[in-house]
């Protein structure tokens, strides 16, 4: 997301893809994707471990605090 939307997005999001011979991202949704208890690819991609959405959000809040960006995710 840092490449698509600098400085990056903290918080739950879903990327929407299309396939026309190759996969490409065509959309972005600021929401939890896959259900609140899903242990899916996102955790393995970013933290190298399966991770629930609740734990993911907790880590992203800590990240936002560390980067002084909490206002972007909590209002």
N, CA and C atoms as an extended XYZ file, in Angstrom:
225
Properties=species:S:1:pos:R:3:atomname:S:1:resname:S:1:resid:I:1 pbc="F F F"
N         0.814       -1.191        0.000 N   UNK     1
C         0.000        0.000        0.000 CA  UNK     1
C         0.857        1.254        0.000 C   UNK     1
N         2.074        1.157        0.522 N   UNK     2
C         2.940        2.337        0.492 CA  UNK     2
C         3.207        2.784       -0.940 C   UNK     2
N         3.303        1.840       -1.873 N   UNK     3
C         3.524        2.202       -3.278 CA  UNK     3
C         2.256        2.754       -3.911 C   UNK     3
N         1.097        2.171       -3.581 N   UNK     4
C        -0.158        2.601       -4.187 CA  UNK     4
C        -0.704        3.883       -3.579 C   UNK     4
N        -0.580        4.020       -2.259 N   UNK     5
C        -1.156        5.156       -1.536 CA  UNK     5
C        -0.168        5.670       -0.491 C   UNK     5
N         0.914        6.345       -0.902 N   UNK     6
C         1.884        6.853        0.062 CA  UNK     6
C         1.217        7.771        1.081 C   UNK     6
N         1.544        7.696        2.346 N   UNK     7
C         2.629        6.942        2.966 CA  UNK     7
C         2.232        5.535        3.358 C   UNK     7
N         1.164        5.015        2.798 N   UNK     8
C         0.659        3.698        3.165 CA  UNK     8
C        -0.618        3.851        3.968 C   UNK     8
N        -1.309        2.756        4.140 N   UNK     9
C        -2.576        2.777        4.869 CA  UNK     9
C        -2.452        1.871        6.070 C   UNK     9
N        -2.833        2.385        7.215 N   UNK    10
C        -2.851        1.595        8.434 CA  UNK    10
C        -4.307        1.259        8.717 C   UNK    10
N        -4.582        0.019        8.970 N   UNK    11
C        -5.942       -0.397        9.291 CA  UNK    11
C        -6.443       -1.448        8.321 C   UNK    11
N        -7.646       -1.961        8.583 N   UNK    12
C        -8.174       -3.027        7.735 CA  UNK    12
C        -8.510       -2.522        6.343 C   UNK    12
N        -8.100       -3.273        5.351 N   UNK    13
C        -8.445       -2.940        3.982 CA  UNK    13
C        -8.468       -4.212        3.145 C   UNK    13
N        -9.139       -4.137        2.013 N   UNK    14
C        -9.189       -5.242        1.064 CA  UNK    14
C        -8.857       -4.686       -0.314 C   UNK    14
N        -8.049       -5.424       -1.047 N   UNK    15
C        -7.761       -5.060       -2.428 CA  UNK    15
C        -8.625       -5.922       -3.339 C   UNK    15
N        -9.197       -5.324       -4.367 N   UNK    16
C       -10.004       -6.048       -5.335 CA  UNK    16
C        -9.175       -6.249       -6.596 C   UNK    16
N        -9.233       -7.466       -7.117 N   UNK    17
C        -8.406       -7.813       -8.270 CA  UNK    17
C        -9.261       -8.205       -9.471 C   UNK    17
N        -8.695       -8.032      -10.637 N   UNK    18
C        -9.284       -8.505      -11.888 CA  UNK    18
C        -8.240       -9.371      -12.581 C   UNK    18
N        -8.709      -10.279      -13.403 N   UNK    19
C        -7.809      -11.140      -14.158 CA  UNK    19
C        -8.138      -11.035      -15.637 C   UNK    19
N        -7.173      -10.597      -16.424 N   UNK    20
C        -7.326      -10.534      -17.880 CA  UNK    20
C        -6.061      -11.068      -18.541 C   UNK    20
N        -5.594      -12.192      -18.022 N   UNK    21
C        -4.319      -12.758      -18.451 CA  UNK    21
C        -3.259      -12.570      -17.384 C   UNK    21
N        -3.460      -11.565      -16.554 N   UNK    22
C        -2.627      -11.351      -15.371 CA  UNK    22
C        -3.498      -10.677      -14.318 C   UNK    22
N        -3.121      -10.868      -13.063 N   UNK    23
C        -3.872      -10.246      -11.976 CA  UNK    23
C        -3.438       -8.796      -11.832 C   UNK    23
N        -4.414       -7.916      -11.587 N   UNK    24
C        -4.081       -6.525      -11.294 CA  UNK    24
C        -5.103       -5.977      -10.305 C   UNK    24
N        -4.616       -5.152       -9.407 N   UNK    25
C        -5.497       -4.530       -8.422 CA  UNK    25
C        -6.322       -3.461       -9.125 C   UNK    25
N        -7.638       -3.509       -8.912 N   UNK    26
C        -8.524       -2.533       -9.551 CA  UNK    26
C        -9.301       -1.704       -8.530 C   UNK    26
N        -9.198       -2.071       -7.277 N   UNK    27
C        -9.959       -1.322       -6.287 CA  UNK    27
C        -9.451       -1.547       -4.885 C   UNK    27
N        -9.905       -0.705       -4.002 N   UNK    28
C        -9.502       -0.712       -2.608 CA  UNK    28
C       -10.748       -0.486       -1.768 C   UNK    28
N       -10.912       -1.245       -0.708 N   UNK    29
C       -12.031       -1.044        0.212 CA  UNK    29
C       -11.485       -0.960        1.627 C   UNK    29
N       -11.873        0.073        2.323 N   UNK    30
C       -11.450        0.248        3.715 CA  UNK    30
C       -12.412       -0.519        4.602 C   UNK    30
N       -12.152       -1.816        4.737 N   UNK    31
C       -13.027       -2.693        5.519 CA  UNK    31
C       -12.284       -3.972        5.870 C   UNK    31
N       -12.893       -4.731        6.745 N   UNK    32
C       -12.352       -6.040        7.085 CA  UNK    32
C       -12.844       -7.024        6.033 C   UNK    32
N       -11.938       -7.779        5.458 N   UNK    33
C       -12.284       -8.741        4.423 CA  UNK    33
C       -12.120      -10.149        4.961 C   UNK    33
N       -13.057      -11.017        4.708 N   UNK    34
C       -12.916      -12.427        5.059 CA  UNK    34
C       -13.498      -12.806        6.403 C   UNK    34
N       -14.163      -11.903        7.081 N   UNK    35
C       -14.771      -12.237        8.364 CA  UNK    35
C       -13.864      -11.932        9.529 C   UNK    35
N       -14.459      -11.734       10.671 N   UNK    36
C       -13.704      -11.265       11.832 CA  UNK    36
C       -12.778      -12.319       12.423 C   UNK    36
N       -12.971      -13.588       12.111 N   UNK    37
C       -12.120      -14.636       12.672 CA  UNK    37
C       -11.211      -15.276       11.631 C   UNK    37
N       -11.134      -14.668       10.465 N   UNK    38
C       -10.364      -15.271        9.381 CA  UNK    38
C        -8.869      -15.223        9.668 C   UNK    38
N        -8.215      -16.354        9.496 N   UNK    39
C        -6.752      -16.417        9.543 CA  UNK    39
C        -6.320      -16.613        8.094 C   UNK    39
N        -6.016      -15.537        7.424 N   UNK    40
C        -5.766      -15.633        5.990 CA  UNK    40
C        -4.402      -15.068        5.625 C   UNK    40
N        -4.199      -14.847        4.340 N   UNK    41
C        -2.895      -14.498        3.764 CA  UNK    41
C        -2.304      -13.219        4.313 C   UNK    41
N        -3.098      -12.278        4.771 N   UNK    42
C        -2.582      -10.967        5.164 CA  UNK    42
C        -1.525      -11.074        6.264 C   UNK    42
N        -1.800      -11.842        7.302 N   UNK    43
C        -0.843      -11.995        8.397 CA  UNK    43
C         0.450      -12.639        7.942 C   UNK    43
N         0.328      -13.657        7.119 N   UNK    44
C         1.537      -14.327        6.624 CA  UNK    44
C         2.340      -13.397        5.721 C   UNK    44
N         1.667      -12.547        4.963 N   UNK    45
C         2.351      -11.632        4.062 CA  UNK    45
C         3.127      -10.564        4.828 C   UNK    45
N         2.498       -9.966        5.833 N   UNK    46
C         3.115       -8.837        6.522 CA  UNK    46
C         3.849       -9.197        7.802 C   UNK    46
N         3.400      -10.257        8.507 N   UNK    47
C         4.041      -10.595        9.778 CA  UNK    47
C         4.578      -12.017        9.800 C   UNK    47
N         4.506      -12.714        8.682 N   UNK    48
C         5.080      -14.054        8.543 CA  UNK    48
C         4.465      -15.064        9.509 C   UNK    48
N         3.167      -14.887        9.819 N   UNK    49
C         2.447      -15.825       10.672 CA  UNK    49
C         0.946      -15.661       10.427 C   UNK    49
N         0.171      -16.727       10.625 N   UNK    50
C        -1.279      -16.575       10.535 CA  UNK    50
C        -1.729      -15.608       11.636 C   UNK    50
N        -2.658      -14.739       11.324 N   UNK    51
C        -3.067      -13.734       12.298 CA  UNK    51
C        -4.556      -13.433       12.117 C   UNK    51
N        -5.278      -13.334       13.228 N   UNK    52
C        -6.700      -13.004       13.165 CA  UNK    52
C        -6.861      -11.516       12.879 C   UNK    52
N        -8.042      -11.138       12.445 N   UNK    53
C        -8.287       -9.743       12.124 CA  UNK    53
C        -8.168       -8.877       13.377 C   UNK    53
N        -8.630       -9.369       14.523 N   UNK    54
C        -8.512       -8.609       15.767 CA  UNK    54
C        -7.062       -8.324       16.133 C   UNK    54
N        -6.224       -9.334       16.037 N   UNK    55
C        -4.801       -9.140       16.335 CA  UNK    55
C        -4.155       -8.222       15.298 C   UNK    55
N        -4.561       -8.369       14.060 N   UNK    56
C        -4.054       -7.498       12.994 CA  UNK    56
C        -4.367       -6.031       13.311 C   UNK    56
N        -5.598       -5.749       13.714 N   UNK    57
C        -5.982       -4.377       14.024 CA  UNK    57
C        -5.199       -3.860       15.230 C   UNK    57
N        -5.024       -4.707       16.245 N   UNK    58
C        -4.234       -4.291       17.414 CA  UNK    58
C        -2.805       -3.941       17.015 C   UNK    58
N        -2.199       -4.755       16.175 N   UNK    59
C        -0.829       -4.458       15.718 CA  UNK    59
C        -0.787       -3.173       14.896 C   UNK    59
N        -1.806       -2.959       14.083 N   UNK    60
C        -1.815       -1.764       13.252 CA  UNK    60
C        -2.039       -0.495       14.084 C   UNK    60
N        -2.792       -0.604       15.172 N   UNK    61
C        -2.936        0.537       16.087 CA  UNK    61
C        -1.591        0.851       16.728 C   UNK    61
N        -0.870       -0.181       17.156 N   UNK    62
C         0.473        0.038       17.718 CA  UNK    62
C         1.398        0.662       16.679 C   UNK    62
N         1.299        0.212       15.431 N   UNK    63
C         2.104        0.774       14.349 CA  UNK    63
C         1.759        2.246       14.138 C   UNK    63
N         0.473        2.552       14.137 N   UNK    64
C         0.043        3.939       13.975 CA  UNK    64
C         0.579        4.812       15.107 C   UNK    64
N         0.563        4.302       16.327 N   UNK    65
C         1.139        5.047       17.464 CA  UNK    65
C         2.622        5.295       17.253 C   UNK    65
N         3.335        4.257       16.851 N   UNK    66
C         4.782        4.370       16.660 CA  UNK    66
C         5.135        5.362       15.558 C   UNK    66
N         4.266        5.471       14.537 N   UNK    67
C         4.530        6.370       13.416 CA  UNK    67
C         3.825        7.719       13.575 C   UNK    67
N         3.246        7.956       14.742 N   UNK    68
C         2.520        9.203       15.022 CA  UNK    68
C         1.428        9.453       13.980 C   UNK    68
N         0.658        8.382       13.665 N   UNK    69
C        -0.408        8.448       12.663 CA  UNK    69
C        -1.738        7.943       13.227 C   UNK    69
N        -1.878        7.933       14.542 N   UNK    70
C        -3.077        7.383       15.155 CA  UNK    70
C        -4.349        8.085       14.685 C   UNK    70
N        -4.256        9.380       14.426 N   UNK    71
C        -5.406       10.131       13.952 CA  UNK    71
C        -5.990        9.637       12.654 C   UNK    71
N        -5.184        8.905       11.872 N   UNK    72
C        -5.670        8.354       10.610 CA  UNK    72
C        -6.571        7.136       10.810 C   UNK    72
N        -6.452        6.469       11.967 N   UNK    73
C        -7.206        5.234       12.169 CA  UNK    73
C        -8.210        5.303       13.308 C   UNK    73
N        -8.111        6.297       14.160 N   UNK    74
C        -9.035        6.437       15.289 CA  UNK    74
C        -9.589        7.853       15.276 C   UNK    74
N       -10.895        7.958       15.305 N   UNK    75
C       -11.483        9.307       15.348 CA  UNK    75
C       -12.492        9.422       16.466 C   UNK    75
